[in-house]
């Protein structure tokens, strides 16, 4: 198993857990859990593969990704009630999934010899779009769009760090590790210390 394949499996599993947790907040049935978990787990990676022209898409070529996401949904369906704060658990799991998925997306683009801009965009899309789909489908305010939230920014900086590490002469696992670590530190820091970006505030027009 390559490092990128491992990251894809890890991000699918953790993102599926977050999807199932959101399904539990929406009080869906077991099929609903599986649907939201799978959508969250493979959404970002599917768009990545379609944009990069990978054939087949990663989970079509290896359906075990879907089975893993369904297993995660089943696990959460029977254990979600044990957690006092499912939303807090969701945030932390999502931060892990984001960092792993950003590294996986950037890594796939690097392996295909894409330029730096595409590498960064693939990292962002792989990391952010599954969670965006999850929140929209379950009628939640998307984490990626919450006011001042460091989410897409963490994905952007993490993917960019991977590109810079590659230009510095690193390759393979160290690049992916830097990408994931920077993404997670920024996202975790925003949750622990309240780091936020400035937001646009409307001002009355000048006379």
NUKEKE-745356 format. One line per 10 residues: number of its first residue (from 1); their letters; for each residue x, y, z of N, C-alpha, C. Coordinates in nm, 4 decimals, m for minus. Each point is the difference from the previous one (the first is absolute). Layout:
NUKEKE-745356
NUM = a = X/Y/Z/X/Y/Z/X/Y/Z | ...
//
This chain:
NUKEKE-745356
1 = xxxxxxxxxx = 0.0843/m0.1199/0.0000/m0.0843/0.1199/0.0000/0.0881/0.1252/0.0000 | m0.0243/0.0905/m0.0941/0.0779/0.1234/m0.0054/m0.0472/0.0975/0.1074 | 0.0805/0.1029/0.0248/m0.0347/0.1004/0.1005/m0.1290/0.0717/m0.0379 | m0.0172/0.0302/m0.1289/m0.1206/0.0712/m0.0437/m0.1239/m0.0874/0.0155 | 0.0132/m0.1280/m0.0330/m0.1133/m0.0921/0.0185/m0.0374/m0.0094/0.1472 | 0.1002/m0.0068/0.0877/m0.0267/m0.0036/0.1439/m0.0730/0.1266/0.0439 | 0.0454/0.1164/m0.0495/m0.0650/0.1257/0.0367/m0.1437/0.0043/m0.0508 | m0.0221/m0.0524/m0.1204/m0.1369/m0.0055/m0.0515/m0.0890/m0.0863/0.0897 | 0.0496/m0.1164/0.0399/m0.0779/m0.0868/0.0888/m0.0259/0.0687/0.1343 | 0.1038/0.0643/0.0552/m0.0157/0.0662/0.1296/m0.1003/0.1145/m0.0086
11 = xxxxxxxxxx = 0.0084/0.0812/m0.1053/m0.0927/0.1124/m0.0121/m0.1425/m0.0479/m0.0243 | m0.0158/m0.1066/m0.0782/m0.1334/m0.0567/m0.0237/m0.0620/m0.0461/0.1318 | 0.0769/m0.0692/0.0818/m0.0543/m0.0518/0.1255/m0.0374/0.1130/0.0958 | 0.0902/0.0959/0.0183/m0.0273/0.1065/0.0978/m0.1078/0.0931/m0.0506 | 0.0022/0.0339/m0.1286/m0.1076/0.0838/m0.0535/m0.1345/m0.0725/0.0087 | 0.0006/m0.1320/m0.0198/m0.1245/m0.0762/0.0137/m0.0528/0.0069/0.1432 | 0.0895/m0.0038/0.0965/m0.0427/0.0158/0.1402/m0.0682/0.1344/0.0212 | 0.0577/0.1062/m0.0576/m0.0603/0.1330/0.0172/m0.1357/0.0062/m0.0694 | m0.0099/m0.0618/m0.1182/m0.1284/m0.0017/m0.0686/m0.1060/m0.0711/0.0810 | 0.0374/m0.1112/0.0602/m0.0949/m0.0750/0.0820/m0.0381/0.0781/0.1259
21 = xxxxxxxxxx = 0.0940/0.0751/0.0560/m0.0323/0.0822/0.1169/m0.0998/0.1093/m0.0357 | 0.0168/0.0611/m0.1159/m0.0977/0.1005/m0.0442/m0.1349/m0.0669/m0.0252 | 0.0014/m0.1211/m0.0549/m0.1251/m0.0744/m0.0199/m0.0682/m0.0288/0.1332 | 0.0797/m0.0259/0.1039/m0.0593/m0.0245/0.1319/m0.0657/0.1259/0.0548 | 0.0599/0.1157/m0.0278/m0.0593/0.1265/0.0440/m0.1303/0.0276/m0.0745 | m0.0077/m0.0503/m0.1237/m0.1228/0.0164/m0.0789/m0.1000/m0.1121/0.0242 | 0.0358/m0.0979/0.0848/m0.0849/m0.1136/0.0367/m0.0470/m0.0793/m0.1234 | 0.0958/m0.0347/m0.0858/m0.0313/m0.0797/m0.1182/m0.0004/m0.1485/0.0336 | m0.0524/m0.0815/m0.0931/0.0034/m0.1445/0.0199/0.1347/m0.0555/m0.0476 | 0.0158/m0.1308/0.0074/0.1283/m0.0613/m0.0313/0.0414/0.0245/m0.1447
31 = xxxxxxxxxx = m0.0952/m0.0068/m0.0922/0.0323/0.0263/m0.1407/0.0423/0.1453/m0.0181 | m0.0659/0.0904/0.0714/0.0389/0.1405/m0.0040/0.1406/0.0205/0.0529 | 0.0338/m0.0726/0.1075/0.1354/0.0054/0.0546/0.1013/m0.0407/m0.1068 | m0.0270/m0.1126/m0.0659/0.0937/m0.0516/m0.1007/0.0131/0.0968/m0.1166 | m0.1112/0.0577/m0.0430/0.0038/0.0929/m0.1127/0.0849/0.1225/0.0324 | m0.0269/0.0628/0.1147/0.0736/0.1214/0.0363/0.1475/m0.0323/0.0251 | 0.0262/m0.1139/0.0634/0.1384/m0.0402/0.0257/0.0765/m0.0187/m0.1305 | m0.0608/m0.0690/m0.0963/0.0674/m0.0249/m0.1286/0.0172/0.1294/m0.0790 | m0.1016/0.0849/0.0013/0.0089/0.1276/m0.0700/0.1157/0.0834/0.0546 | 0.0091/0.0055/0.1320/0.1065/0.0768/0.0637/0.1361/m0.0616/m0.0270
41 = xxxxxxxxxx = 0.0061/m0.1312/0.0048/0.1267/m0.0711/m0.0098/0.0645/0.0108/m0.1376 | m0.0806/m0.0077/m0.1045/0.0581/m0.0060/m0.1349/m0.0287/0.1235/m0.0845 | m0.0759/0.0950/0.0528/m0.0384/0.1165/m0.0802/0.1175/0.0795/m0.0528 | 0.0917/0.0387/0.0885/0.1140/0.0801/m0.0421/0.0939/m0.0764/m0.0921 | 0.0267/m0.1250/0.0329/0.0888/m0.0819/m0.0811/m0.0573/m0.0299/m0.1372 | m0.1330/m0.0123/m0.0075/m0.0639/m0.0242/m0.1295/0.0207/0.1185/m0.0934 | m0.0247/0.1210/0.0506/0.0199/0.1188/m0.0831/0.1463/0.0123/m0.0407 | 0.0897/m0.0271/0.0919/0.1443/0.0033/m0.0304/0.0330/m0.0904/m0.1179 | m0.0473/m0.1243/0.0068/0.0330/m0.0964/m0.1042/m0.0631/0.0375/m0.1338 | m0.1227/0.0532/0.0037/m0.0652/0.0417/m0.1242/0.0748/0.1158/m0.0644
51 = xxxxxxxxxx = 0.0402/0.0969/0.0809/0.0715/0.1155/m0.0538/0.1378/m0.0381/m0.0535 | 0.0641/m0.0966/0.0642/0.1336/m0.0417/m0.0426/m0.0046/m0.1080/m0.1080 | m0.1190/m0.0467/m0.0354/m0.0133/m0.0997/m0.1045/0.0463/m0.1386/0.0409 | m0.0060/m0.0299/0.1293/0.0381/m0.1343/0.0443/m0.1124/m0.0986/m0.0330 | 0.0357/m0.1097/m0.0613/m0.0992/m0.0982/m0.0422/0.0453/m0.1399/0.0413 | m0.0787/m0.0681/0.0854/m0.1276/0.0455/0.0556/0.0199/0.0880/0.1237 | m0.1091/0.0662/0.0411/0.0004/0.0728/0.1272/0.0377/m0.0972/0.1117 | 0.0718/0.0493/0.1008/0.0644/m0.0884/0.0977/m0.0941/m0.1022/0.0625 | m0.1227/0.0385/0.0351/m0.0882/m0.0965/0.0678/m0.0719/m0.0917/m0.0983 | m0.0064/0.0403/m0.1270/m0.0563/m0.0891/m0.1023/0.0995/m0.1122/m0.0296
61 = xxxxxxxxxx = 0.1273/0.0347/m0.0051/0.1025/m0.1007/m0.0234/0.0218/m0.0920/0.1188 | m0.0311/0.0503/0.1190/0.0196/m0.0795/0.1215/m0.1196/0.0235/0.0934 | m0.1085/m0.0745/m0.0175/m0.1229/0.0219/0.0775/0.0150/m0.0201/0.1503 | 0.1137/m0.0497/0.0431/0.0199/m0.0172/0.1447/m0.0065/0.1338/0.0735 | 0.0238/0.1109/m0.0705/m0.0165/0.1321/0.0624/m0.1445/0.0190/0.0453 | m0.0947/m0.0404/m0.0827/m0.1412/0.0145/0.0348/m0.0361/m0.0910/0.1166 | 0.0529/m0.1218/m0.0018/m0.0263/m0.0920/0.1113/0.0546/0.0565/0.1305 | 0.1175/0.0629/m0.0062/0.0586/0.0603/0.1196/m0.0871/0.1140/0.0516 | m0.0510/0.0826/m0.0906/m0.0874/0.1102/0.0400/m0.1290/m0.0518/0.0618 | m0.0548/m0.1069/m0.0556/m0.1219/m0.0593/0.0565/0.0259/m0.0598/0.1382
71 = xxxxxxxxxx = 0.1180/m0.0588/0.0181/0.0358/m0.0540/0.1312/0.0096/0.1116/0.1024 | 0.0555/0.1139/m0.0402/0.0083/0.1155/0.0902/m0.1393/0.0487/0.0371 | m0.0907/0.0026/m0.0983/m0.1374/0.0422/0.0270/m0.0683/m0.0938/0.0993 | 0.0217/m0.1294/m0.0176/m0.0587/m0.0989/0.0898/0.0534/0.0168/0.1419 | 0.1309/0.0250/0.0102/0.0626/0.0200/0.1308/m0.0622/0.1187/0.0727 | m0.0146/0.1103/m0.0703/m0.0559/0.1206/0.0630/m0.1474/m0.0187/0.0323 | m0.0738/m0.0702/m0.0857/m0.1436/m0.0216/0.0238/m0.0252/m0.0633/0.1361 | 0.0887/m0.0909/0.0404/m0.0210/m0.0718/0.1258/0.0774/0.0584/0.1187 | 0.0848/0.1008/m0.0244/0.0807/0.0530/0.1103/m0.0149/0.1501/0.0219 | m0.0658/0.0712/m0.0914/m0.0065/0.1463/0.0100/m0.0606/0.0460/0.1317
81 = xxxxxxxxxx = m0.0953/m0.0768/0.0526/m0.0684/0.0404/0.1231/0.0934/m0.0002/0.1218 | 0.1160/m0.0611/m0.0125/0.0932/m0.0091/0.1126/0.0771/0.1305/0.0228 | m0.0017/0.0885/m0.0984/0.0791/0.1224/0.0096/m0.0862/0.1160/0.0464 | 0.0514/0.0702/0.0995/m0.0753/0.1107/0.0591/m0.0123/0.1155/m0.0987 | 0.1095/0.0300/m0.0706/m0.0021/0.1094/m0.0969/0.0419/m0.0536/m0.1362 | m0.0974/m0.0384/m0.0800/0.0318/m0.0530/m0.1323/0.0552/0.1080/m0.0914 | m0.0412/0.1245/0.0202/0.0491/0.1067/m0.0866/0.1490/0.0243/0.0226 | 0.0419/m0.0021/0.1267/0.1426/0.0194/0.0287/0.0822/m0.1143/m0.0603 | m0.0491/m0.1226/0.0143/0.0673/m0.1150/m0.0609/0.0051/0.0167/m0.1513 | m0.1098/0.0463/m0.0584/m0.0058/0.0226/m0.1440/0.1086/0.0972/m0.0445
91 = xxxxxxxxxx = 0.0161/0.1098/0.0734/0.1001/0.1006/m0.0375/0.1409/m0.0571/0.0006 | 0.0317/m0.0789/0.1022/0.1355/m0.0544/0.0091/0.0253/m0.1075/m0.1046 | m0.0966/m0.0867/m0.0219/0.0158/m0.1000/m0.1051/0.0118/0.0672/m0.1366 | m0.0793/0.1033/m0.0200/0.0036/0.0710/m0.1276/0.1358/0.0657/m0.0232 | 0.0609/0.0508/0.1069/0.1326/0.0628/m0.0149/0.1043/m0.1026/m0.0439 | m0.0107/m0.1211/0.0535/0.0923/m0.1076/m0.0399/m0.0246/m0.0398/m0.1451 | m0.1275/m0.0189/m0.0338/m0.0347/m0.0387/m0.1370/0.0448/0.1060/m0.1001 | m0.0196/0.1268/0.0351/0.0414/0.1091/m0.0877/0.1491/m0.0067/m0.0294 | 0.0798/m0.0149/0.1043/0.1457/0.0007/m0.0181/0.0468/m0.1188/m0.0834 | m0.0577/m0.1159/0.0238/0.0386/m0.1194/m0.0757/m0.0439/0.0122/m0.1458
101 = xxxxxxxxxx = m0.1217/0.0493/m0.0227/m0.0525/0.0110/m0.1362/0.0748/0.1052/m0.0816 | 0.0385/0.1096/0.0632/0.0787/0.1014/m0.0705/0.1318/m0.0600/m0.0480 | 0.0655/m0.0748/0.0868/0.1253/m0.0653/m0.0383/m0.0219/m0.1005/m0.1126 | m0.1090/m0.0766/0.0079/m0.0296/m0.0986/m0.1045/m0.0265/0.0681/m0.1337 | m0.0798/0.1055/0.0013/m0.0314/0.0708/m0.1245/0.1219/0.0627/m0.0631 | 0.0812/0.0667/0.0830/0.1220/0.0609/m0.0522/0.0958/m0.1076/m0.0509 | 0.0075/m0.1108/0.0727/0.0908/m0.1082/m0.0388/m0.0362/m0.0617/m0.1332 | m0.1295/m0.0202/m0.0251/m0.0440/m0.0551/m0.1285/0.0395/0.0942/m0.1137 | m0.0236/0.1301/0.0193/0.0356/0.0969/m0.1042/0.1504/0.0034/m0.0236 | 0.0795/m0.0102/0.1071/0.1453/m0.0036/m0.0149/0.0441/m0.1226/m0.0788
111 = xxxxxxxxxx = m0.0618/m0.1133/0.0313/0.0348/m0.1237/m0.0716/m0.0295/0.0092/m0.1492 | m0.0987/0.0825/m0.0351/m0.0357/0.0178/m0.1411/0.0764/0.1167/m0.0636 | 0.0994/0.0522/0.0741/0.0863/0.1079/m0.0505/m0.0771/0.1264/m0.0373 | m0.1022/0.0292/0.0790/m0.0740/0.1236/m0.0207/0.0803/0.1185/0.0536 | m0.0309/0.1201/m0.0501/0.0725/0.1174/0.0484/m0.0478/0.0401/0.1396 | 0.0697/0.0924/0.0606/m0.0231/0.0342/0.1407/m0.1429/0.0468/0.0255 | m0.0559/0.0795/m0.0911/m0.1357/0.0510/0.0203/m0.1004/m0.1147/0.0059 | 0.0122/m0.0948/m0.0901/m0.0921/m0.1131/m0.0015/0.0187/m0.0875/0.1232 | 0.1247/m0.0184/0.0439/0.0254/m0.0782/0.1215/m0.0728/0.0618/0.1188 | 0.0118/0.1312/0.0143/m0.0656/0.0686/0.1123/m0.1519/m0.0113/m0.0117
121 = xxxxxxxxxx = m0.0537/0.0217/m0.1193/m0.1456/m0.0068/m0.0182/m0.0540/m0.1408/0.0246 | 0.0748/m0.1011/m0.0407/m0.0449/m0.1378/0.0245/0.0040/m0.0328/0.1492 | 0.0993/0.0534/0.0704/0.0041/m0.0197/0.1443/m0.1205/0.0630/0.0678 | m0.0329/0.1223/m0.0405/m0.1138/0.0708/0.0594/m0.1309/m0.0715/m0.0313 | m0.0203/m0.0362/m0.1266/m0.1268/m0.0614/m0.0379/m0.0187/m0.1367/0.0645 | 0.1058/m0.0795/0.0050/m0.0111/m0.1316/0.0634/m0.0321/0.0134/0.1479 | 0.0597/0.1001/0.0645/m0.0207/0.0174/0.1433/m0.1337/0.0613/0.0370 | m0.0498/0.0913/m0.0847/m0.1148/0.0806/0.0416/m0.1352/m0.0431/m0.0561 | m0.0028/m0.0592/m0.1183/m0.1284/m0.0166/m0.0681/m0.0867/m0.1106/0.0579 | 0.0602/m0.1073/0.0530/m0.0808/m0.1041/0.0617/m0.0772/0.0526/0.1203
131 = xxxxxxxxxx = 0.0688/0.0760/0.0847/m0.0662/0.0590/0.1159/m0.1049/0.1026/m0.0386 | 0.0268/0.0749/m0.1075/m0.0980/0.0972/m0.0492/m0.1273/m0.0705/m0.0459 | 0.0160/m0.1093/m0.0753/m0.1168/m0.0778/m0.0450/m0.0777/m0.0548/0.1196 | 0.0718/m0.0540/0.0970/m0.0614/m0.0553/0.1217/m0.0876/0.1028/0.0688 | 0.0539/0.1193/0.0214/m0.0728/0.1019/0.0753/m0.1187/0.0538/m0.0775 | 0.0159/0.0170/m0.1312/m0.1104/0.0502/m0.0821/m0.1151/m0.1005/m0.0028 | 0.0307/m0.1286/m0.0215/m0.1031/m0.1029/m0.0067/m0.0754/m0.0115/0.1315 | 0.0700/0.0171/0.1119/m0.0625/m0.0146/0.1322/m0.0473/0.1334/0.0576 | m0.0019/0.1031/m0.0851/m0.0538/0.1304/0.0403/0.0753/0.0619/0.1182 | 0.1315/m0.0196/0.0011/0.0868/0.0617/0.1003/0.0737/0.1163/m0.0657
141 = xxxxxxxxxx = 0.0406/0.0986/0.0812/0.0849/0.1058/m0.0535/0.1366/m0.0614/m0.0302 | 0.0461/0.0029/m0.1258/0.1272/m0.0653/m0.0337/0.1162/0.0578/0.0799 | 0.0814/m0.0881/0.0570/0.1159/0.0451/0.0766/0.0912/0.0887/m0.0836 | 0.0137/m0.0359/m0.1274/0.0914/0.0731/m0.0867/m0.0466/0.1434/m0.0242 | m0.1294/0.0271/0.0229/m0.0551/0.1326/m0.0271/m0.0336/0.0777/0.1270 | 0.0291/m0.0552/0.1162/m0.0326/0.0716/0.1231/0.0859/0.1248/0.0134 | m0.0597/0.1042/0.0535/0.0636/0.1307/0.0047/0.1363/m0.0039/0.0694 | 0.1040/0.0405/m0.0721/0.1331/0.0108/0.0563/0.0682/m0.1318/0.0293 | m0.0658/m0.1118/m0.0299/0.0536/m0.1314/0.0354/0.1237/m0.0325/m0.0834 | 0.1063/m0.0470/0.0667/0.1192/m0.0434/m0.0729/m0.0202/m0.1452/m0.0405
151 = xxxxxxxxxx = m0.0433/m0.0196/m0.1220/m0.0288/m0.1332/m0.0522/0.0590/m0.0132/m0.1399 | m0.0602/0.0691/m0.0970/0.0583/m0.0003/m0.1340/0.1391/0.0626/0.0032 | 0.0184/0.0978/0.0883/0.1325/0.0621/0.0134/0.1029/m0.1010/0.0472 | m0.0391/m0.0847/0.0949/0.0918/m0.1043/0.0480/0.0356/m0.0953/m0.1133 | m0.0998/m0.0347/m0.0821/0.0253/m0.0881/m0.1139/0.0933/0.0668/m0.1001 | m0.0218/0.1283/m0.0254/0.0844/0.0741/m0.0942/0.1441/0.0078/0.0480 | 0.0185/0.0370/0.1255/0.1360/0.0133/0.0531/0.0679/m0.1364/0.0075 | m0.0751/m0.1030/0.0396/0.0576/m0.1343/0.0073/0.0462/m0.0496/m0.1354 | m0.0859/0.0140/m0.1025/0.0374/m0.0439/m0.1348/0.1175/0.0805/m0.0535 | 0.0003/0.1309/0.0285/0.1110/0.0845/m0.0441/0.1300/m0.0399/0.0682
161 = xxxxxxxxxx = m0.0085/m0.0372/0.1265/0.1196/m0.0456/0.0727/0.0583/m0.1255/m0.0646 | m0.0891/m0.0887/m0.0452/0.0474/m0.1195/m0.0694/0.0729/0.0335/m0.1289 | m0.0541/0.0969/m0.0744/0.0651/0.0429/m0.1247/0.1368/0.0603/0.0298 | 0.0077/0.0845/0.1022/0.1276/0.0622/0.0360/0.1013/m0.1052/0.0446 | m0.0480/m0.0996/0.0745/0.0901/m0.1077/0.0427/0.0529/m0.0771/m0.1205 | m0.0858/m0.0199/m0.0995/0.0423/m0.0693/m0.1221/0.1064/0.0820/m0.0737 | m0.0220/0.1309/m0.0096/0.0979/0.0859/m0.0659/0.1310/0.0083/0.0781 | m0.0082/m0.0253/0.1310/0.1205/0.0023/0.0827/0.0819/m0.1281/m0.0136 | m0.0505/m0.0958/m0.0761/0.0752/m0.1221/m0.0256/m0.0529/m0.1240/0.0681 | m0.1071/0.0154/0.0788/m0.0593/m0.1177/0.0651/m0.0945/m0.0693/m0.0968
171 = xxxxxxxxxx = m0.0293/m0.1249/0.0267/m0.0992/m0.0706/m0.0803/m0.0599/m0.1147/0.0793 | m0.1107/m0.0506/m0.0509/m0.0632/m0.1156/0.0628/m0.0625/0.0310/0.1349 | 0.0200/m0.0900/0.0949/m0.0661/0.0069/0.1300/0.0275/0.1291/0.0776 | 0.1254/0.0517/0.0037/0.0220/0.1258/0.0729/m0.0859/0.1153/m0.0510 | m0.0196/0.0087/m0.1302/m0.0830/0.1068/m0.0566/m0.1449/m0.0155/0.0463 | m0.0511/m0.1218/m0.0056/m0.1373/m0.0256/0.0421/m0.0175/0.0266/0.1493 | 0.1014/m0.0361/0.0790/m0.0061/0.0219/0.1448/m0.0030/0.1495/0.0323 | 0.0811/0.0781/m0.0692/0.0016/0.1451/0.0217/m0.1352/0.0595/m0.0375 | m0.0529/m0.0425/m0.1124/m0.1298/0.0485/m0.0470/m0.1092/m0.0268/0.1036 | m0.0072/m0.1230/0.0495/m0.1020/m0.0374/0.0980/0.0209/0.0712/0.1331
181 = xxxxxxxxxx = 0.1252/0.0089/0.0444/0.0288/0.0596/0.1306/m0.0346/0.1486/0.0028 | 0.0388/0.0723/m0.1029/m0.0291/0.1442/m0.0039/m0.1504/0.0235/m0.0041 | m0.0704/m0.0780/m0.0805/m0.1463/0.0132/m0.0082/m0.0637/m0.0240/0.1366 | 0.0412/m0.1072/0.0679/m0.0626/m0.0340/0.1274/0.0327/0.1018/0.1087 | 0.1242/0.0473/0.0043/0.0377/0.0984/0.1026/m0.0837/0.1265/m0.0135 | m0.0189/0.0470/m0.1218/m0.0797/0.1207/m0.0200/m0.1463/m0.0228/0.0372 | m0.0539/m0.1128/m0.0418/m0.1413/m0.0280/0.0304/m0.0192/m0.0225/0.1500 | 0.0877/m0.0771/0.0611/m0.0109/m0.0258/0.1437/0.0203/0.1282/0.0794 | 0.0963/0.0812/m0.0428/0.0240/0.1267/0.0695/m0.1200/0.0914/m0.0030 | m0.0738/m0.0027/m0.1111/m0.1192/0.0844/m0.0089/m0.1075/m0.0459/0.0973
191 = xxxxxxxxxx = m0.0035/m0.1306/0.0280/m0.1004/m0.0518/0.0941/0.0431/0.0199/0.1449 | 0.1286/m0.0127/0.0268/0.0485/0.0114/0.1385/0.0131/0.1451/0.0439 | 0.0632/0.0807/m0.0850/0.0303/0.1380/0.0377/m0.0873/0.1035/m0.0692 | m0.0935/m0.0457/m0.0789/m0.0920/0.0933/m0.0622/0.0598/0.0829/m0.1118 | 0.1033/m0.0516/m0.0658/0.0566/0.0742/m0.1129/m0.1073/0.0213/m0.1053 | m0.0097/0.1210/m0.0497/m0.0978/0.0300/m0.1037/0.0596/0.0980/m0.0997 | m0.0524/m0.0032/m0.1206/0.0383/0.0974/m0.1010/m0.0928/0.1200/0.0083 | 0.0496/0.1182/m0.0379/m0.0905/0.1154/m0.0043/m0.1081/m0.0226/m0.1047 | m0.1201/0.0462/0.0304/m0.1116/m0.0161/m0.0933/m0.0428/0.1358/m0.0533 | m0.0645/m0.0043/m0.1148/m0.0470/0.1237/m0.0607/m0.1147/0.0580/0.0816
201 = xxxxxxx = 0.0072/0.1290/0.0263/m0.1075/0.0702/0.0703/m0.0477/0.1136/m0.0878 | m0.1283/m0.0012/m0.0249/m0.0572/0.1019/m0.0867/0.0124/0.1370/0.0646 | 0.0302/0.1001/m0.0823/0.0071/0.1393/0.0459/m0.0936/0.0844/m0.0852 | m0.0603/0.1005/0.0606/m0.0889/0.0856/m0.0809/0.0808/0.0720/m0.1072 | m0.0563/0.0179/m0.1194/0.0741/0.0669/m0.1065/0.0310/0.1445/0.0374 | 0.1147/0.0474/m0.0521/0.0360/0.1390/0.0250/m0.0892/0.0913/m0.0840 | m0.0369/0.1122/0.0598/m0.0849/0.0965/m0.0696/0.0826/0.0796/m0.1022
//
